[in-house]
């Protein structure tokens, strides 16, 4: 996972903060909006005693353009700060009654929910059951998820977006990724697997596998699975094996919680569909 460190500035220079014309907001990011035009708009949490920001009123007072060279780093930083409830510093150019232009971002020393420090820190939990593997939470991005392969646009990350094919199952989810599921053609000679990289060692104690009902009826759901773990992403060890039921939604606890950076669900077979293996959503739960 990416770490928010004290006074981490993600811009070419901090000279903006020193210019008298610029101001600084210290607080928490409440919302992020990315427009088709490439504009990123920010909402911030302001207390009654805070100095009002010198920008337009409403939910989106500050913004920047994704086309800028440093904008992707800013966006990753802000998404992580929002998901971990981290206090940040936002430098901006005042524009009373108008959208303010963001000039820099920086972190304050950790006061968030955790999941950004040493092993043993609590991860941010999402949804009704406390899923810690939702994309956009705990520093997880599309590059955090991999699979042995995928069919068409049904990529690995789509199994961590909070959706099944036909419904949203995690209230904290962002937008659906493609069809909201991972699909792969069966190959008896090649292991089929789905994987998440947390970026550092975390402790996991349970999991949830969800399909939509139609795919369950077709027999595309996993039957025999093995949870594998790794700390280097190359050598994986079997931790625990299960036989799942032919139901659309099932949750289970591990016999023993396990600490690792990489968690891989290896699918040995399905419930009869001759062509595909499918997982609409894979959730992981931390040890309490």
Secondary structure as GFF3:
##gff-version 3
##sequence-region A 1 288
A	DSSP	alpha_helix	15	18	.	.	.	ID=ss1
A	DSSP	beta_strand	22	34	.	.	.	ID=ss2
A	DSSP	beta_strand	39	45	.	.	.	ID=ss3
A	DSSP	beta_strand	62	65	.	.	.	ID=ss4
A	DSSP	alpha_helix	71	83	.	.	.	ID=ss5
A	DSSP	beta_strand	88	93	.	.	.	ID=ss6
A	DSSP	beta_strand	100	107	.	.	.	ID=ss7
A	DSSP	three_ten_helix	142	144	.	.	.	ID=ss8
A	DSSP	beta_strand	145	147	.	.	.	ID=ss9
A	DSSP	three_ten_helix	156	160	.	.	.	ID=ss10
A	DSSP	beta_strand	182	185	.	.	.	ID=ss11
A	DSSP	beta_strand	192	210	.	.	.	ID=ss12
A	DSSP	alpha_helix	213	218	.	.	.	ID=ss13
A	DSSP	beta_strand	224	230	.	.	.	ID=ss14
A	DSSP	beta_strand	237	243	.	.	.	ID=ss15
A	DSSP	beta_strand	249	267	.	.	.	ID=ss16
A	DSSP	beta_strand	276	279	.	.	.	ID=ss17
A	DSSP	beta_strand	281	286	.	.	.	ID=ss18
###
